[in-house]
């Protein structure tokens, strides 16, 4: 970082941070993520301003050679990164066995580091970080969607004992390539109606939230009184 910092340098760093944070935030907001344009802008600009402040504090003009006062200016950006960790933790949600918001938290932490780069005067490094961020968030998302990922869902089915047995239910799921992660059975009326509660794992051909085809077939099966699907 240069010791003497002019207003044109400050304006350039803030402008690059604003544009990069704006584009990253727009990409996240367009996909409905919690940390959208304003959040990423505030984080990146706050990091940039903190780093510019640290840069300005590096000036040694007016200090005597025998001065014993040493100012650790790097504590300021380190404190910024620690604070962002708490904000990122608030973006992570856990719903049963599903964890959401990890990519959002990582994006918030990344744009903060990017802002620190711009604020510290490492413009090339900041631009490289911005290009990598857009590659990961946009291009790699397209690559990730090309490969089927394992999905998890909960199926609650109520049917008569005569129309659907446990063995038939398991066989129909396995024939469709659906795995059973957990299994529970309760009898509403002894020897008449049973309720199956199970957690299923499957890999769809495309990246979407539609249930496996076996769920629709089970819903249309005679004797099935009620079917509930959660994913």
HELIX and SHEET records of a PDB file:
HELIX    1   1 UNK A    7  UNK A   30  1                                  24    
HELIX    2   2 UNK A   37  UNK A   56  1                                  20    
HELIX    3   3 UNK A   74  UNK A   91  1                                  18    
HELIX    4   4 UNK A  102  UNK A  119  1                                  18    
HELIX    5   5 UNK A  123  UNK A  134  1                                  12    
HELIX    6   6 UNK A  135  UNK A  139  3                                   5    
HELIX    7   7 UNK A  140  UNK A  146  1                                   7    
HELIX    8   8 UNK A  166  UNK A  175  1                                  10    
HELIX    9   9 UNK A  213  UNK A  219  1                                   7    
SHEET    1   A 2 UNK A  93  UNK A  95  0                                        
SHEET    2   A 2 UNK A  98  UNK A 100 -1                                        
SHEET    1   B 4 UNK A 179  UNK A 189  0                                        
SHEET    2   B 4 UNK A 193  UNK A 203 -1                                        
SHEET    3   B 4 UNK A 150  UNK A 160 -1                                        
SHEET    4   B 4 UNK A 224  UNK A 230 -1                                        
END                                                                             
